[in-house]
Amino acid sequence: MSSQQRQPSPENQFQHHPPPPKSGAGILWIVTILFVGAIGFIIVKGTGVLAPREAPPVESAADAADLGIKLDIPQADHMTVYEDPDANVTEVTEDPGLDIPSTGGKGPGGPGAVGSAGTNEFGGAEGPITQTVPRHTAPMEGLTRFFHFKSFVVEGKDERHTLPYFLYKPRAPKGVKWPEDAKFPLVLVLHDARGIAESGEYLLQDSVRLNYPAFIVAPVLPEKMIWSFPSEIPDDPRLKANLKAKQGLGDAVQLVQDLINTYPIDPTRVYVMGCAEGGFGAYGAVLNYPETFAAAVVISGGWTVKDTPRMKGVPIWAMHGDKDKFFAPGLSMNVLAYIQQMGQRNVFWKSYPDIGRDCSNQAFFPRALWPWMFQQKKK
């Protein structure tokens, strides 16, 4: 077709090329476009006026707040064997070096591993129960031996199935007696794609478990199941593969409610922590269960900013490594930026320029994190 044949009519020329505005309006129009573009750039980069607030420095939280059950514990305290008859743990007589961070990876089951059958027997008039095979048998790796292995029956709409989980119960050191009516926080730890729950390991460090005694629960999903995922996600085939995966966060919340009804747990101080796949789950907890969780710690996770208007009711501390090549830091950073702009000030962001996907990295568990998290309380 010749250039003469392709020439638009005068009417089409007007539609595609409107007359320039008057000089004054033109300047205002250009300034507006530049301003909007700058705001968009700021949001994408996560810097400037819309950047999420930086997490408090470590030094600001060196002294833990008095949370009602905080104890001055002598360093000679040791983790001892559970008294519970169903405990699947091994007695230890010396502190096993809890301040050494995990190296990650699937290790041997160890004394705390799940056996060929769970600790509970199921069945009854309600119908059959599908037995779930956990993705990992030692989610806290070597420290799994300090957790009870249990199995919870999830009541679904059309079926019932088990959710394997590991539970740590706080206990007073020798010579210390807690008040009979004392209630403790509960931390829900969501594992990553490998089935490793790194946060559960760091919660057992001396500096944390002795100053902030708490119940810790780490449920374990089967393969090809995820905690939670947004209904929309940027065009990335690796991420979109999760859109159709079955989600298990609702099962974990059912478990949390059961634990609250069973143990001396303060329902106003329930927290969720997770890295990578677990980080997405922590954002899902903020979005879908704000009445349950008093705070969320998100490591190397992400979500869509479309849901942020419904995510401003729960305090969040999020962290990400800048060298993460799987989940872009902006998937988490922009969520916090939008939440802050909507009025939620108790959200913090921390990026680490030299870290990639490393859920076991000690940088993701700074000293300031713990007093911040355990101070949060539902009204």
Disulfide bonds with the S-S distance in Angstrom:
Cys275-Cys359 2.01
